[in-house]
Amino acid sequence: MFFDLANSALAVLVIGLLISLAFLLPENQGRLEQSASTTLQGLKLASGLWFLISIGYLLSSLAEIFGSGIGEILKVNILQSFITQITLGKLLAYQVIVALLVFIFSNLIKKNGGALALLILALSGIAAPLFQSHSSSQGSHSLAIGSLVIHVIALSFWIGSVIALKIMPSQLQTLAFSRVSIIALWSSMAVVLTGFANAWTRLGLSQDWFTGYGALISLKIVLTLFIFIIASRVRNSLSVNALVTFEIGVMATILGIGSILNRFTPEESGEIEFDRIRELVGISMPSEPTLSRVFFEYEANGLALGALIFATALYIRGVVALARRGDRWPVGRTISFAIGISLLDYATSGGLGLYSHFSFQYHMIAHMVLSMIAPIAIILSAPITLALRTLPIGRDKSERGIRGMLIQALHSRPSRVITHPISALAIFDGSLFALYFTPLFSNLMSGHFGHLIMNFHFIAAGLLFFHVIVGIDPNPRKVHHLVRVVILLAAMSIHAFFSIALMSANELIDGGFYQLLDRAWATDLLSDQKAGAAIGWAMGEIPIVIALVATFIQWVRSDAREAKRADRRSNTDLAEYNAYLEQLSRKNNSSQDK
């Protein structure tokens, strides 16, 4: 229990210090000022302690599994087996590595962009062990785990930002208070919503609400709502120190209850039937797919759903912000964004996302939607342009702010590398061979975390590729339309070669994953694999053809705009030349008159 609580507390403290460095403290064009030195020293100390405590947390978790003391499991073979073969051990080892990396790089932070990168890394370290938490065995696995991950991340942001404000010098608290308020507002809403969702997936309408476990959950929900309501009402009337002290006290209690909940599972009444498929995949085996089931079944993927809701909220906020200042955002772009988000939701949580866990052909359909269809709609909605027009700027002329941070990221060297057409093509099509013709596919499919990473890669690779080819957002490099056409034709050829190679394969590529499922429908696994390859070929060519058409249209429009500019320049030059001739003529006439 000590290592659990200490690990959570130190992780949240590290998050708070990184939030302070990334968003709250003064900076000059991204470079941290002298006022950040105390926070940097605190980060070094906190991250170093987090690294040591995370090792203790790993060892205590292993000792708890064996039901023995820590000294009895300090053997190389036991530790090696735990962190290389057991999923929980792998995730805890990842957290240890993350804590070590944060400690090492905390000594090198000079800009708030570096603090932001470490913040993202630290959040991944906090979230990783949650994929093996108590929620995985109750209710909807995907919704329970996803909501828990978002819940913990939001709570870390909420508590961390408040702690960061508390430990700031008084002269900086007023400067940072408005930003902390925004972070706390968004984080607290996420905490409340995901808390309800996670509790419902685990307990539903059962009698478990009347057990000790249910009482702890109810107390946590009530406390969260209490602090949210009170803080929202008195935020402007209390002093910074009084409000911060109040929030820290209540939220520390919430964090402690959460750590206790992570150690226990709800008491079950009656016999529970063991579901082997749920243990393997996290979802019970669905009935044989039909048209209505594929279109109307819904198994919420909590993490994907939360990310899509967050992205939609940010997009809507941007459109509303433009409308309030009198600017008009094209309706077509908003509709395109809505279509893209809906397709992503369907391919991760809808019937297609559900069956993609159990059949290769549905997996391949979902792959095509995630990487080739939905990204086109998202890219055409111009989210980066909207962000650049609505993100907050610096608090004074010396600060670059979040908007300046995005601009610098767009023009950074890594951005120029990955947005090169060859790099985008390699990530988009080259990853197909790395994923499906190596053991990586079976490893990723066999776990919720792996499946999440795979879907994230599909979406990111598709967004990058189509941003380079048909994107209307700012790009760090200008790619000629002819080069885009060549890249699209190359992508089409590579994708066709991949599909043919997969169709020609006479061995299963899943490493025995689908055989373990032992499904009652589509029992011919090799035929299912070949059907998936054929579907992938057919579905993959259509978006590329659409992108080709869009590229040609953009090319024609670009040439037309350039022709108009040339005409305007030539008309201007001609007018200037005629004026010059007229001026010469007047001079000649005046000289002749004399």
TIVOVO-259807 format. One record per residue (C-alpha): residue number from 1; residue in one letter; x, z, y. Coordinates in pm, whole numbers. Layout:
N
(node NUM, A, (X, Z, Y))
...
//
This chain:
594
(node 1, M, (0, 0, 0))
(node 2, F, (283, 82, 242))
(node 3, F, (449, -258, 202))
(node 4, D, (113, -434, 234))
(node 5, L, (26, -263, 563))
(node 6, A, (381, -285, 700))
(node 7, N, (405, -654, 608))
(node 8, S, (75, -732, 784))
(node 9, A, (164, -527, 1093))
(node 10, L, (510, -681, 1136))
(node 11, A, (378, -1032, 1077))
(node 12, V, (116, -984, 1349))
(node 13, L, (380, -840, 1583))
(node 14, V, (600, -1147, 1525))
(node 15, I, (300, -1372, 1594))
(node 16, G, (228, -1187, 1918))
(node 17, L, (585, -1215, 2041))
(node 18, L, (594, -1586, 1960))
(node 19, I, (261, -1640, 2140))
(node 20, S, (410, -1464, 2442))
(node 21, L, (717, -1690, 2438))
(node 22, A, (519, -2009, 2375))
(node 23, F, (225, -1964, 2614))
(node 24, L, (230, -1648, 2826))
(node 25, L, (570, -1582, 2982))
(node 26, P, (690, -1783, 3285))
(node 27, E, (897, -2093, 3214))
(node 28, N, (1071, -2360, 3417))
(node 29, Q, (1000, -2708, 3278))
(node 30, G, (983, -2555, 2932))
(node 31, R, (1296, -2344, 2958))
(node 32, L, (1237, -1970, 2923))
(node 33, E, (1336, -1755, 3219))
(node 34, Q, (1524, -1425, 3231))
(node 35, S, (1194, -1234, 3202))
(node 36, A, (1173, -1347, 2838))
(node 37, S, (1496, -1172, 2734))
(node 38, T, (1323, -847, 2632))
(node 39, T, (1066, -1037, 2426))
(node 40, L, (1341, -1236, 2255))
(node 41, Q, (1522, -916, 2163))
(node 42, G, (1197, -773, 2028))
(node 43, L, (1140, -1088, 1824))
(node 44, K, (1483, -1062, 1662))
(node 45, L, (1418, -701, 1563))
(node 46, A, (1060, -758, 1444))
(node 47, S, (1142, -1073, 1244))
(node 48, G, (1439, -902, 1081))
(node 49, L, (1220, -609, 976))
(node 50, W, (951, -854, 857))
(node 51, F, (1208, -1024, 635))
(node 52, L, (1310, -694, 475))
(node 53, I, (952, -569, 435))
(node 54, S, (838, -904, 290))
(node 55, I, (1100, -862, 17))
(node 56, G, (963, -516, -52))
(node 57, Y, (608, -658, -56))
(node 58, L, (711, -919, -314))
(node 59, L, (873, -655, -534))
(node 60, S, (581, -412, -501))
(node 61, S, (335, -689, -592))
(node 62, L, (536, -768, -905))
(node 63, A, (561, -398, -993))
(node 64, E, (184, -364, -953))
(node 65, I, (130, -654, -1195))
(node 66, F, (352, -482, -1453))
(node 67, G, (207, -140, -1376))
(node 68, S, (553, 5, -1332))
(node 69, G, (792, 116, -1061))
(node 70, I, (995, -124, -849))
(node 71, G, (1318, -14, -1016))
(node 72, E, (1193, -128, -1356))
(node 73, I, (1132, -491, -1249))
(node 74, L, (1465, -540, -1069))
(node 75, K, (1595, -779, -1333))
(node 76, V, (1711, -1131, -1265))
(node 77, N, (1507, -1296, -1541))
(node 78, I, (1184, -1118, -1439))
(node 79, L, (1227, -1200, -1069))
(node 80, Q, (1324, -1560, -1143))
(node 81, S, (1020, -1613, -1365))
(node 82, F, (788, -1458, -1104))
(node 83, I, (901, -1668, -807))
(node 84, T, (942, -1996, -1000))
(node 85, Q, (655, -1994, -1251))
(node 86, I, (377, -1772, -1111))
(node 87, T, (177, -1908, -816))
(node 88, L, (156, -1571, -640))
(node 89, G, (532, -1527, -679))
(node 90, K, (597, -1871, -531))
(node 91, L, (375, -1799, -230))
(node 92, L, (529, -1457, -168))
(node 93, A, (878, -1607, -198))
(node 94, Y, (774, -1870, 57))
(node 95, Q, (671, -1591, 294))
(node 96, V, (1013, -1426, 251))
(node 97, I, (1185, -1757, 331))
(node 98, V, (966, -1807, 638))
(node 99, A, (1047, -1457, 765))
(node 100, L, (1417, -1527, 717))
(node 101, L, (1395, -1860, 903))
(node 102, V, (1209, -1699, 1192))
(node 103, F, (1478, -1432, 1212))
(node 104, I, (1759, -1689, 1209))
(node 105, F, (1607, -1925, 1464))
(node 106, S, (1487, -1644, 1692))
(node 107, N, (1849, -1624, 1805))
(node 108, L, (1840, -1990, 1912))
(node 109, I, (1516, -2008, 2113))
(node 110, K, (1572, -2143, 2463))
(node 111, K, (1241, -2321, 2531))
(node 112, N, (876, -2243, 2473))
(node 113, G, (853, -2554, 2254))
(node 114, G, (1091, -2393, 2007))
(node 115, A, (879, -2077, 2012))
(node 116, L, (572, -2287, 1934))
(node 117, A, (747, -2446, 1634))
(node 118, L, (842, -2099, 1504))
(node 119, L, (486, -1980, 1566))
(node 120, I, (346, -2255, 1340))
(node 121, L, (606, -2171, 1075))
(node 122, A, (525, -1799, 1091))
(node 123, L, (151, -1869, 1059))
(node 124, S, (216, -2068, 741))
(node 125, G, (409, -1771, 605))
(node 126, I, (122, -1533, 678))
(node 127, A, (-137, -1766, 528))
(node 128, A, (46, -1866, 207))
(node 129, P, (-20, -1551, -7))
(node 130, L, (-390, -1564, 87))
(node 131, F, (-441, -1859, -146))
(node 132, Q, (-405, -1612, -435))
(node 133, S, (-619, -1337, -281))
(node 134, H, (-925, -1158, -416))
(node 135, S, (-1157, -1426, -276))
(node 136, S, (-1038, -1684, -525))
(node 137, S, (-1235, -1530, -807))
(node 138, Q, (-1571, -1487, -635))
(node 139, G, (-1833, -1729, -509))
(node 140, S, (-1725, -2062, -369))
(node 141, H, (-1349, -2068, -410))
(node 142, S, (-1277, -2330, -145))
(node 143, L, (-1505, -2175, 116))
(node 144, A, (-1388, -1820, 40))
(node 145, I, (-1017, -1898, 52))
(node 146, G, (-1044, -2130, 350))
(node 147, S, (-1253, -1888, 555))
(node 148, L, (-1013, -1605, 467))
(node 149, V, (-709, -1806, 580))
(node 150, I, (-874, -1897, 912))
(node 151, H, (-996, -1538, 949))
(node 152, V, (-646, -1392, 911))
(node 153, I, (-486, -1654, 1140))
(node 154, A, (-750, -1598, 1410))
(node 155, L, (-717, -1221, 1377))
(node 156, S, (-338, -1253, 1407))
(node 157, F, (-379, -1459, 1725))
(node 158, W, (-627, -1210, 1866))
(node 159, I, (-428, -897, 1792))
(node 160, G, (-93, -1063, 1856))
(node 161, S, (-189, -1193, 2201))
(node 162, V, (-327, -854, 2303))
(node 163, I, (-12, -676, 2181))
(node 164, A, (201, -930, 2367))
(node 165, L, (7, -854, 2685))
(node 166, K, (43, -479, 2629))
(node 167, I, (422, -482, 2598))
(node 168, M, (475, -711, 2899))
(node 169, P, (605, -572, 3226))
(node 170, S, (315, -488, 3458))
(node 171, Q, (407, -764, 3705))
(node 172, L, (362, -1026, 3432))
(node 173, Q, (39, -891, 3284))
(node 174, T, (-176, -1024, 3565))
(node 175, L, (-15, -1367, 3532))
(node 176, A, (-80, -1384, 3156))
(node 177, F, (-420, -1212, 3146))
(node 178, S, (-632, -1527, 3192))
(node 179, R, (-454, -1708, 2908))
(node 180, V, (-484, -1407, 2679))
(node 181, S, (-856, -1398, 2757))
(node 182, I, (-897, -1759, 2646))
(node 183, I, (-698, -1700, 2326))
(node 184, A, (-898, -1383, 2253))
(node 185, L, (-1231, -1559, 2312))
(node 186, W, (-1162, -1846, 2072))
(node 187, S, (-995, -1619, 1817))
(node 188, S, (-1270, -1358, 1820))
(node 189, M, (-1538, -1620, 1766))
(node 190, A, (-1343, -1753, 1468))
(node 191, V, (-1296, -1399, 1332))
(node 192, V, (-1668, -1323, 1348))
(node 193, L, (-1781, -1654, 1195))
(node 194, T, (-1526, -1660, 916))
(node 195, G, (-1581, -1291, 844))
(node 196, F, (-1949, -1353, 781))
(node 197, A, (-1876, -1667, 577))
(node 198, N, (-1615, -1497, 362))
(node 199, A, (-1829, -1190, 296))
(node 200, W, (-2126, -1408, 202))
(node 201, T, (-1929, -1614, -48))
(node 202, R, (-1808, -1299, -221))
(node 203, L, (-2122, -1086, -217))
(node 204, G, (-2418, -1310, -132))
(node 205, L, (-2743, -1123, -194))
(node 206, S, (-2600, -906, -471))
(node 207, Q, (-2604, -528, -502))
(node 208, D, (-2232, -523, -423))
(node 209, W, (-2316, -459, -59))
(node 210, F, (-2404, -103, -164))
(node 211, T, (-2066, -36, -330))
(node 212, G, (-1755, 101, -162))
(node 213, Y, (-1617, -251, -133))
(node 214, G, (-1935, -374, 34))
(node 215, A, (-1928, -77, 272))
(node 216, L, (-1573, -168, 380))
(node 217, I, (-1678, -527, 447))
(node 218, S, (-1983, -412, 644))
(node 219, L, (-1766, -174, 848))
(node 220, K, (-1519, -451, 924))
(node 221, I, (-1798, -688, 1038))
(node 222, V, (-1958, -421, 1256))
(node 223, L, (-1627, -327, 1418))
(node 224, T, (-1544, -692, 1485))
(node 225, L, (-1881, -755, 1648))
(node 226, F, (-1848, -430, 1842))
(node 227, I, (-1513, -515, 1995))
(node 228, F, (-1622, -875, 2065))
(node 229, I, (-1934, -764, 2255))
(node 230, I, (-1771, -476, 2440))
(node 231, A, (-1462, -673, 2538))
(node 232, S, (-1668, -968, 2663))
(node 233, R, (-1880, -735, 2881))
(node 234, V, (-1611, -512, 3028))
(node 235, R, (-1317, -753, 3039))
(node 236, N, (-1343, -804, 3414))
(node 237, S, (-1426, -444, 3503))
(node 238, L, (-1153, -252, 3317))
(node 239, S, (-788, -247, 3401))
(node 240, V, (-554, -452, 3186))
(node 241, N, (-397, -145, 3022))
(node 242, A, (-732, 22, 2946))
(node 243, L, (-881, -290, 2794))
(node 244, V, (-572, -371, 2592))
(node 245, T, (-543, -17, 2456))
(node 246, F, (-909, -24, 2351))
(node 247, E, (-879, -361, 2175))
(node 248, I, (-557, -269, 1996))
(node 249, G, (-705, 51, 1859))
(node 250, V, (-1017, -110, 1715))
(node 251, M, (-836, -418, 1587))
(node 252, A, (-568, -208, 1417))
(node 253, T, (-852, -44, 1225))
(node 254, I, (-991, -387, 1134))
(node 255, L, (-647, -500, 1014))
(node 256, G, (-609, -188, 802))
(node 257, I, (-948, -244, 639))
(node 258, G, (-851, -605, 569))
(node 259, S, (-532, -493, 396))
(node 260, I, (-732, -250, 182))
(node 261, L, (-979, -526, 91))
(node 262, N, (-691, -746, -24))
(node 263, R, (-611, -483, -287))
(node 264, F, (-955, -460, -443))
(node 265, T, (-1226, -679, -587))
(node 266, P, (-1597, -607, -565))
(node 267, E, (-1754, -408, -843))
(node 268, E, (-1947, -641, -1068))
(node 269, S, (-2277, -549, -1228))
(node 270, G, (-2361, -706, -1562))
(node 271, E, (-2158, -942, -1774))
(node 272, I, (-1967, -1223, -1609))
(node 273, E, (-1929, -1545, -1800))
(node 274, F, (-1573, -1673, -1799))
(node 275, D, (-1550, -2017, -1640))
(node 276, R, (-1232, -2190, -1754))
(node 277, I, (-1279, -2483, -1513))
(node 278, R, (-1328, -2252, -1218))
(node 279, E, (-1005, -2076, -1310))
(node 280, L, (-821, -2410, -1319))
(node 281, V, (-971, -2585, -1017))
(node 282, G, (-1162, -2321, -824))
(node 283, I, (-1492, -2508, -867))
(node 284, S, (-1725, -2516, -1167))
(node 285, M, (-1755, -2848, -1348))
(node 286, P, (-2030, -3054, -1179))
(node 287, S, (-2285, -3262, -1365))
(node 288, E, (-2219, -3626, -1438))
(node 289, P, (-2190, -3811, -1106))
(node 290, T, (-2491, -4010, -991))
(node 291, L, (-2549, -4187, -662))
(node 292, S, (-2760, -3901, -525))
(node 293, R, (-2511, -3634, -638))
(node 294, V, (-2213, -3814, -490))
(node 295, F, (-2395, -3856, -158))
(node 296, F, (-2577, -3523, -129))
(node 297, E, (-2377, -3258, -319))
(node 298, Y, (-2180, -3026, -93))
(node 299, E, (-1903, -2784, -190))
(node 300, A, (-1760, -2652, 136))
(node 301, N, (-1382, -2659, 165))
(node 302, G, (-1343, -2368, 404))
(node 303, L, (-1006, -2459, 550))
(node 304, A, (-1084, -2828, 600))
(node 305, L, (-1428, -2746, 739))
(node 306, G, (-1282, -2490, 980))
(node 307, A, (-1016, -2735, 1101))
(node 308, L, (-1278, -3007, 1157))
(node 309, I, (-1507, -2768, 1346))
(node 310, F, (-1214, -2658, 1563))
(node 311, A, (-1113, -3019, 1635))
(node 312, T, (-1473, -3109, 1720))
(node 313, A, (-1506, -2808, 1953))
(node 314, L, (-1186, -2909, 2135))
(node 315, Y, (-1304, -3272, 2169))
(node 316, I, (-1645, -3165, 2302))
(node 317, R, (-1478, -2923, 2543))
(node 318, G, (-1263, -3208, 2673))
(node 319, V, (-1560, -3440, 2725))
(node 320, V, (-1755, -3163, 2901))
(node 321, A, (-1456, -3080, 3122))
(node 322, L, (-1435, -3443, 3232))
(node 323, A, (-1809, -3457, 3299))
(node 324, R, (-1794, -3142, 3514))
(node 325, R, (-1538, -3295, 3744))
(node 326, G, (-1730, -3621, 3770))
(node 327, D, (-1527, -3837, 3531))
(node 328, R, (-1694, -4047, 3264))
(node 329, W, (-1567, -4058, 2905))
(node 330, P, (-1676, -4370, 2707))
(node 331, V, (-1965, -4291, 2473))
(node 332, G, (-1824, -4529, 2214))
(node 333, R, (-1513, -4315, 2178))
(node 334, T, (-1720, -4001, 2122))
(node 335, I, (-1928, -4181, 1858))
(node 336, S, (-1610, -4304, 1691))
(node 337, F, (-1476, -3948, 1679))
(node 338, A, (-1801, -3821, 1527))
(node 339, I, (-1787, -4091, 1258))
(node 340, G, (-1426, -4006, 1174))
(node 341, I, (-1495, -3631, 1152))
(node 342, S, (-1802, -3692, 934))
(node 343, L, (-1602, -3910, 696))
(node 344, L, (-1329, -3648, 670))
(node 345, D, (-1587, -3381, 594))
(node 346, Y, (-1752, -3601, 330))
(node 347, A, (-1418, -3670, 160))
(node 348, T, (-1317, -3302, 153))
(node 349, S, (-1641, -3103, 121))
(node 350, G, (-1913, -3356, 41))
(node 351, G, (-2001, -3504, -296))
(node 352, L, (-1697, -3729, -281))
(node 353, G, (-1468, -3433, -215))
(node 354, L, (-1631, -3239, -501))
(node 355, Y, (-1588, -3511, -765))
(node 356, S, (-1237, -3596, -642))
(node 357, H, (-1120, -3278, -818))
(node 358, F, (-1246, -3394, -1156))
(node 359, S, (-1210, -3774, -1175))
(node 360, F, (-923, -4001, -1074))
(node 361, Q, (-1147, -4281, -952))
(node 362, Y, (-1330, -4045, -715))
(node 363, H, (-997, -3898, -613))
(node 364, M, (-880, -4246, -518))
(node 365, I, (-1198, -4316, -319))
(node 366, A, (-1145, -3991, -130))
(node 367, H, (-779, -4086, -76))
(node 368, M, (-880, -4418, 79))
(node 369, V, (-1138, -4254, 306))
(node 370, L, (-894, -3984, 419))
(node 371, S, (-597, -4213, 481))
(node 372, M, (-742, -4553, 569))
(node 373, I, (-1102, -4537, 691))
(node 374, A, (-1154, -4211, 877))
(node 375, P, (-817, -4232, 1064))
(node 376, I, (-915, -4565, 1222))
(node 377, A, (-1228, -4406, 1370))
(node 378, I, (-1033, -4101, 1489))
(node 379, I, (-759, -4313, 1648))
(node 380, L, (-1012, -4532, 1832))
(node 381, S, (-1164, -4216, 1984))
(node 382, A, (-841, -4166, 2185))
(node 383, P, (-800, -3789, 2129))
(node 384, I, (-451, -3777, 2282))
(node 385, T, (-571, -3946, 2599))
(node 386, L, (-856, -3697, 2624))
(node 387, A, (-614, -3409, 2571))
(node 388, L, (-378, -3535, 2842))
(node 389, R, (-666, -3557, 3087))
(node 390, T, (-809, -3211, 3018))
(node 391, L, (-534, -2978, 2893))
(node 392, P, (-430, -2706, 3140))
(node 393, I, (-124, -2768, 3354))
(node 394, G, (136, -2511, 3453))
(node 395, R, (46, -2206, 3661))
(node 396, D, (284, -2328, 3930))
(node 397, K, (488, -2639, 4003))
(node 398, S, (785, -2521, 3798))
(node 399, E, (585, -2476, 3476))
(node 400, R, (503, -2772, 3255))
(node 401, G, (210, -2598, 3083))
(node 402, I, (42, -2707, 2761))
(node 403, R, (-15, -3057, 2895))
(node 404, G, (352, -3093, 2983))
(node 405, M, (445, -2962, 2640))
(node 406, L, (234, -3236, 2479))
(node 407, I, (388, -3503, 2701))
(node 408, Q, (740, -3390, 2612))
(node 409, A, (649, -3385, 2242))
(node 410, L, (517, -3741, 2266))
(node 411, H, (846, -3859, 2419))
(node 412, S, (1076, -3650, 2201))
(node 413, R, (1330, -3800, 1961))
(node 414, P, (1139, -3698, 1644))
(node 415, S, (827, -3860, 1786))
(node 416, R, (1016, -4182, 1858))
(node 417, V, (1152, -4181, 1503))
(node 418, I, (823, -4133, 1319))
(node 419, T, (634, -4375, 1546))
(node 420, H, (876, -4655, 1466))
(node 421, P, (673, -4915, 1270))
(node 422, I, (912, -4902, 973))
(node 423, S, (897, -4522, 959))
(node 424, A, (516, -4522, 981))
(node 425, L, (498, -4783, 704))
(node 426, A, (738, -4587, 482))
(node 427, I, (535, -4268, 521))
(node 428, F, (203, -4450, 474))
(node 429, D, (281, -4666, 171))
(node 430, G, (608, -4525, 39))
(node 431, S, (448, -4188, -25))
(node 432, L, (208, -4354, -271))
(node 433, F, (488, -4414, -518))
(node 434, A, (641, -4070, -459))
(node 435, L, (306, -3904, -525))
(node 436, Y, (155, -4099, -814))
(node 437, F, (462, -4202, -1013))
(node 438, T, (627, -3859, -1021))
(node 439, P, (514, -3517, -1154))
(node 440, L, (418, -3431, -795))
(node 441, F, (60, -3549, -844))
(node 442, S, (-15, -3317, -1137))
(node 443, N, (155, -3024, -961))
(node 444, L, (-51, -3070, -645))
(node 445, M, (-380, -3128, -826))
(node 446, S, (-352, -2811, -1031))
(node 447, G, (-382, -2571, -738))
(node 448, H, (-598, -2525, -430))
(node 449, F, (-295, -2502, -201))
(node 450, G, (-144, -2819, -349))
(node 451, H, (-470, -3011, -318))
(node 452, L, (-493, -2901, 46))
(node 453, I, (-138, -3018, 119))
(node 454, M, (-213, -3354, -46))
(node 455, N, (-527, -3410, 162))
(node 456, F, (-343, -3309, 478))
(node 457, H, (-72, -3564, 400))
(node 458, F, (-330, -3839, 345))
(node 459, I, (-490, -3769, 683))
(node 460, A, (-162, -3730, 874))
(node 461, A, (-8, -4046, 723))
(node 462, G, (-320, -4248, 804))
(node 463, L, (-341, -4119, 1161))
(node 464, L, (27, -4195, 1222))
(node 465, F, (12, -4547, 1077))
(node 466, F, (-301, -4660, 1258))
(node 467, H, (-187, -4491, 1580))
(node 468, V, (117, -4718, 1573))
(node 469, I, (-80, -5028, 1478))
(node 470, V, (-418, -5013, 1659))
(node 471, G, (-390, -4693, 1863))
(node 472, I, (-508, -4686, 2224))
(node 473, D, (-339, -4353, 2297))
(node 474, P, (4, -4332, 2465))
(node 475, N, (289, -4423, 2230))
(node 476, P, (655, -4335, 2292))
(node 477, R, (755, -4691, 2200))
(node 478, K, (592, -5025, 2279))
(node 479, V, (534, -5228, 1963))
(node 480, H, (474, -5602, 2004))
(node 481, H, (152, -5729, 1851))
(node 482, L, (341, -5973, 1631))
(node 483, V, (539, -5682, 1482))
(node 484, R, (211, -5499, 1419))
(node 485, V, (73, -5799, 1231))
(node 486, V, (388, -5820, 1018))
(node 487, I, (370, -5446, 940))
(node 488, L, (3, -5477, 840))
(node 489, L, (78, -5770, 610))
(node 490, A, (364, -5571, 457))
(node 491, A, (133, -5271, 410))
(node 492, M, (-122, -5493, 239))
(node 493, S, (141, -5635, 4))
(node 494, I, (290, -5294, -81))
(node 495, H, (-53, -5145, -141))
(node 496, A, (-147, -5436, -370))
(node 497, F, (178, -5396, -565))
(node 498, F, (114, -5022, -604))
(node 499, S, (-241, -5080, -728))
(node 500, I, (-133, -5346, -977))
(node 501, A, (144, -5121, -1107))
(node 502, L, (-105, -4838, -1151))
(node 503, M, (-358, -5066, -1321))
(node 504, S, (-89, -5189, -1559))
(node 505, A, (18, -4839, -1660))
(node 506, N, (-70, -4752, -2018))
(node 507, E, (5, -4382, -1977))
(node 508, L, (-174, -4115, -1778))
(node 509, I, (1, -4011, -1459))
(node 510, D, (-173, -3675, -1419))
(node 511, G, (56, -3480, -1651))
(node 512, G, (-236, -3368, -1864))
(node 513, F, (-441, -3223, -1577))
(node 514, Y, (-763, -3418, -1644))
(node 515, Q, (-732, -3357, -2017))
(node 516, L, (-735, -2981, -1951))
(node 517, L, (-1068, -3021, -1772))
(node 518, D, (-1226, -3161, -2090))
(node 519, R, (-1517, -3309, -1895))
(node 520, A, (-1827, -3430, -2080))
(node 521, W, (-1857, -3748, -1874))
(node 522, A, (-1608, -4034, -1822))
(node 523, T, (-1415, -3920, -2126))
(node 524, D, (-1187, -4226, -2138))
(node 525, L, (-918, -4096, -1905))
(node 526, L, (-706, -4412, -1905))
(node 527, S, (-1006, -4627, -1813))
(node 528, D, (-1088, -4382, -1536))
(node 529, Q, (-730, -4415, -1407))
(node 530, K, (-741, -4793, -1414))
(node 531, A, (-1080, -4792, -1241))
(node 532, G, (-933, -4567, -971))
(node 533, A, (-642, -4808, -921))
(node 534, A, (-882, -5104, -889))
(node 535, I, (-1102, -4915, -643))
(node 536, G, (-796, -4815, -444))
(node 537, W, (-685, -5179, -424))
(node 538, A, (-1026, -5302, -310))
(node 539, M, (-1089, -5022, -62))
(node 540, G, (-733, -5032, 72))
(node 541, E, (-738, -5400, 164))
(node 542, I, (-1059, -5386, 369))
(node 543, P, (-935, -5136, 634))
(node 544, I, (-610, -5328, 669))
(node 545, V, (-804, -5651, 727))
(node 546, I, (-1015, -5469, 988))
(node 547, A, (-693, -5343, 1150))
(node 548, L, (-559, -5701, 1149))
(node 549, V, (-870, -5824, 1328))
(node 550, A, (-846, -5537, 1577))
(node 551, T, (-477, -5617, 1635))
(node 552, F, (-553, -5983, 1704))
(node 553, I, (-830, -5883, 1947))
(node 554, Q, (-594, -5643, 2126))
(node 555, W, (-329, -5917, 2135))
(node 556, V, (-569, -6167, 2293))
(node 557, R, (-689, -5910, 2546))
(node 558, S, (-333, -5813, 2629))
(node 559, D, (-237, -6177, 2688))
(node 560, A, (-549, -6224, 2902))
(node 561, R, (-462, -5921, 3112))
(node 562, E, (-104, -6042, 3147))
(node 563, A, (-227, -6387, 3251))
(node 564, K, (-452, -6231, 3514))
(node 565, R, (-160, -6025, 3646))
(node 566, A, (57, -6338, 3654))
(node 567, D, (-216, -6525, 3842))
(node 568, R, (-244, -6244, 4094))
(node 569, R, (133, -6239, 4137))
(node 570, S, (149, -6616, 4180))
(node 571, N, (-143, -6611, 4426))
(node 572, T, (32, -6338, 4620))
(node 573, D, (360, -6530, 4616))
(node 574, L, (180, -6848, 4722))
(node 575, A, (5, -6669, 5006))
(node 576, E, (333, -6520, 5121))
(node 577, Y, (501, -6859, 5101))
(node 578, N, (222, -7027, 5299))
(node 579, A, (244, -6752, 5559))
(node 580, Y, (618, -6806, 5578))
(node 581, L, (570, -7183, 5626))
(node 582, E, (308, -7118, 5891))
(node 583, Q, (544, -6881, 6069))
(node 584, L, (819, -7147, 6061))
(node 585, S, (576, -7405, 6189))
(node 586, R, (478, -7183, 6483))
(node 587, K, (843, -7125, 6567))
(node 588, N, (915, -7499, 6558))
(node 589, N, (613, -7572, 6777))
(node 590, S, (712, -7307, 7028))
(node 591, S, (1068, -7441, 7044))
(node 592, Q, (941, -7796, 7100))
(node 593, D, (712, -7680, 7381))
(node 594, K, (1008, -7526, 7555))
//
